[in-house]
Amino acid sequence: MNRTKKVTGFGGINRGASGIKPQAKPVTNKIKLPSGQEISLRLHTYKGTEEIQKHVRVDPLNIRRPEELTRDKLADIYDGIANGNQITNAIGYQGEDGLVYVVDGSRRMTCADMADAPLRIDVSDTKIAPKDAEFIVLQSDKRKAFSYLDWGHYFAAKLNLLKDEAPDLTQKQFAENENVDPTLMSRYLNAITLDPVFWSVMGSNEISARLMNRMVTLNNSLKDSAVEPQQLHERYLGNIGSTAPDELTSNERFDLLNRSFNQLNIKKRSSSKKVEPETLWNGNTARQKVEWKQKNSKSAVINLAGLDETLQAKIKQAVIDALA
């Protein structure tokens, strides 16, 4: 017979169910969320990787992204879950498509997926409202602090959900609605635009505000240069030598990455020959001409000299038409 326990608040969720063996009958808990919504949670157990990948997904509002969770970042819980010792159940809801969406427990889910181990989820048959999902997800921050990258994915997902109902919402307005300083919101959203090489080198935690700003600046320099991210990563590994990355602080890793970029960028500039502009058109006078100058493999400029406004407008329209 199923056991049912009435709970009056979120903090009273019966976590004792997490110790039940997979073959035991499911336990249903009823919990009341901050919104006042009452939901029933029924224990679901997925036997390993195949079942997890077939039936379970991460809710869009879950801050932690499975693709960012490496074996090293899961070291604090991996062995326990791999051995079938999941201390607390994940929490999720069943979507209209029949899949289970995890709102709390993406780290546990990823460990079980990696280790082909059982995963236990308390599943609500009713979709959990966004504000309640947000409340549940944010409880995780008290256990394992979120990074700029985690928050960036979270707020980007929220912005995406608001596109239809508030298409003109600005980032500043969004930040104010979320009670987040606009500058901090900018750092969060900038974090997910950085080239993956940064997170590969830096890891996603222990990044200060100043360091985050320096990473954005270096990322912009990388995009404007002829240096490829893979080249940068290889040079970084060459410079780090036999030193274990964990022995370096975040600032030391960044300084080494920045130095590696400067070494490559100087080499690229010094080895490249000066490229003369290509004349595309000569007018009736020496002053009238159109030139194409290739700055690097990613950037070029068109120089219009001595052209009247009519000719400039025609060229501008031709460029627009070519890109349409």
N, C-alpha and C positions, 0 to 999 in steps of 0.2 A: 504494500500500500504506500502511496506517495505521502510524504510528510509535508505539511504546509505550515509556514510560520508567518504570522502577521508582523510587519515591522513598521513603525510609525515615521521613521526618517531615514535619509540616505545613509547616515553614519551607522545605522543598525543593520546593514545587510548581513545576512548569515553567511560568513565566510567559512563556517565549519564544513559546508558542502564540498569544499575543495579537497578534503581528504578522502572522499568516497571513492571506492574502487570502481574502475570502468564498468564492471559487470553488475554493479548495484543498480537498483531502480532509480530513475531521475528524481531529484528533489525540486519542488517548486517553492520559490520565495515570492512574497508580495512586498514591494517596497514603494514608498511614497517619495517622489522626487521634489526638488525645490519648487517647481511650477505648480505642484499640487496634483500632478498626474500620478496615478497609481498604476504600476505595471506588474505583471507576473513574470518571473524569471524561471525558466526550466533548464536544468543542467543538460548540456549536449557534450558528448565526448567524441572527438575526431581522432582516429587511430594513428595517423601519421601523415607524412608529406602528401601522399596522393589524395586523401580525403580533405586535408586542409586546403590544398590548392584548388580542389574541385568545388568546395562548399563555402569557403571563408574569404572575406575581403576586409580591407581596412576602410572604415568610414571616412568620407572626405574631410570631416572636421577633426579626425584624430591627428594630433600634431606630429607624432613620430611617423616617419615614412620608412616602410620596410626596406626600400632600396638603399637607405642611408645606414642601415643597421648591419655592421660587419660583425664577424665572429669576435674580434677584439673588443668591440664596444658592448658586446653582450656577455663578456666574461664573468660578470658578477652573478648571473643567473643561468648561464648556459648549461653548465655541468648538472645542476640540479634538475632542470627540465629534461635534459637529454637522458637522465636516469629515471624519468617518470615521477619526479618529486616536485610537481607544480604546487607551490604553497597556496596561492590564491587564484580563483577563477578569473578569466577575462570576462568582460561584460559586452554584450552586443544585442542587436535586434535583427529580426528576420525581415528582409526587404520584400517588395512586391515580386521581385524576380526569383524569390526562393533562396537567395544567398543570405548568409549571416554576415552582418557588418559590425566589426569590432570598434567600439568607442573607447574602450579602456583595455589595454593588454596587447598592443601590437608588438612589444618586445617579447612577451611570452609566446605570441603566435609565431614570430620569426624564428625564435629558438627551436620551437617544436618542428617547424617546417624544415629548418636546416638539419636537425638531428633525427628526423623521421620518428619523432616521439609523440605520445598522446598529447592532445590539447583539450582542456576543459573550458567551456564558455557558458556563463549564465545568459541565456537568450530570452529576450522579450519578444512575444508574438506581435506586439504593437510597436511601430516605429517610435523611437525616442525623439522627442522634440529637440530642435537645434540647441535651445538654451540649456536643456537638461543634459544633452550630449556634451555640450561645452563644459558644464559643471563637472560631469564625470571625468572627462578627459583631463581637466585641470587639476584634479586630485593627484594625478601622476607627478605633477611638478613638485609636489611636496616630498615625493620619494626619490625622484631622479630628475634633476633640473634640466629644463629644455635649453637648447642652444639657439643661436641666431638662425641657423638653418631650419631647425624644427619650427620655430615661430614663423619664419618666412613662408614655409609650406602651409602652415595653418591659416595665416591671414590671407595668403593668396587664394586658398580654397574658399574662404569666407567671401572675399571680393568677387570671386567667380560666381558664387551662388547669388550674389546681389545684382549681377549684371542686368537681369531681366526687369526686376522691380525698381532699380535705381540706376539706370544707364549713365546718368550724368554725375554720379557720385565721384568726387575727387578723392585723392589719397589722403589729403589733409582732413576732409570731412569724415572719411572713414576712420582715420586715427582718432579723431575727437569722439566719434560715436562709440569707439571701443575703449575710450579712456586711456589711450596710449599717446605718449608724446610724439608729435609728427616726425621729429628727427629720429626717434627710436624706431618708429614704424618704417621709415625709409631704410634704416639699417637692416631690419628684418627682411624687407622685400628685396633689397639689394643682395642679400646673402644667397638667394636662389638664382641670381643672374651670374654669379661668379663661375668662371670656368672650373670644371670638376678637378683640375689639377690642384687648386687651392685647398679643397677639402681633403684630397688625397694626402697632401703634405701636412696640412694643419690639424686635421681632425676637426670635429664639429663643436667641441666643448672648450671652455677656458679661453674664449676669445673676448678681449676687452673692447670697449667702444672705440678707443683710439686705434687698436689693432685692426678692427673691422674696417675703419675708414681707410687705413693704409692698404688693406687688401683690395678695397674697391678701386683705389687709385692705381695700384699695380695692375689690376685686371684691365683697366682702361688703357694703360700703357701697352699691355700685352696685345690687346685687340688692334691697336694702332701701329703695331710693329710687324716685322716680317718673321718674328720668332714664333715657332709652333709650340703649342702646349706640351706635346710629347717631348720635344727637344728640351724644354725647360725642366720637365720632370727628370729626364735623364741626366742633365747637368747638375740638378739638385742632388740626385743620388750619388753622382760622382764626387761632389763637394762634401757630402756628409760622410763618405768613406765608411769606415768600420764602426762609426758611432751609432748606437741604437737610437732611433727617433725618440723613444720614450725618455731618453736621458736629456733631451733638449726641452727647454720651455717653449711655449707658443711663440714668444718674441724671438727667441733664438732661431726657431724654424723659419719664421718669416724673414728674418734678416738674411738667412742663408738662401732662401728662395729669391729674395730681392737681389742679392749679390749675383746669383746664378743668371737672373734675367739680364742684369747690366753687362755681365761678361758676354753673353750671347748677342745682345743688342749692339754692343760696340763692335764685335766681330762682324756682324752682318753689315753694319754701316761702313766699316773700313774696307770690307771685301767687295762691296758693290760699286760698280763704276757709275760715274755721273751720267745720268740719262738726259740727253738733249730733248727739248720738246719737239713733237712732230707737227709740222705745219699741215693743217687740213684744208686751208683756203687762204688765198691772197687776194686783196681787193685792188682797186685802181691806184691806191697810193701805198707807200711803204708802211704807213701806220695801220692800214687795214689788214687784219689777218685773224684767223682762228687757229689756235694751237691746242694740242693735246699733250699733257705731261703726266707720265706714269710715275707717281711718287714711290709706290711699292706694289707688291703683288695684290694688296687689298684696297689700294686707294689711287685715284687719278683725278686730275683737274682739267677743265676746259677753260682756256683763256680767250676772251673776246676783246680784241683791241681795235679801236677806231670805228666801231659799228654804231650806226644810229639806232634809235629806239625801236624802229620798225623791224630791222634785221634781228636785233636782240630778241624781240618778242617771237619772231618766226622760229628762231633756234630753240628758244625755251619751249615753245609748243611742240616742236619736233621731238624733243627729249621726252616730254610728257606722253606724246603719242607712242613713242618707241617702248615706253615702260608700261603702257596700258594693257 
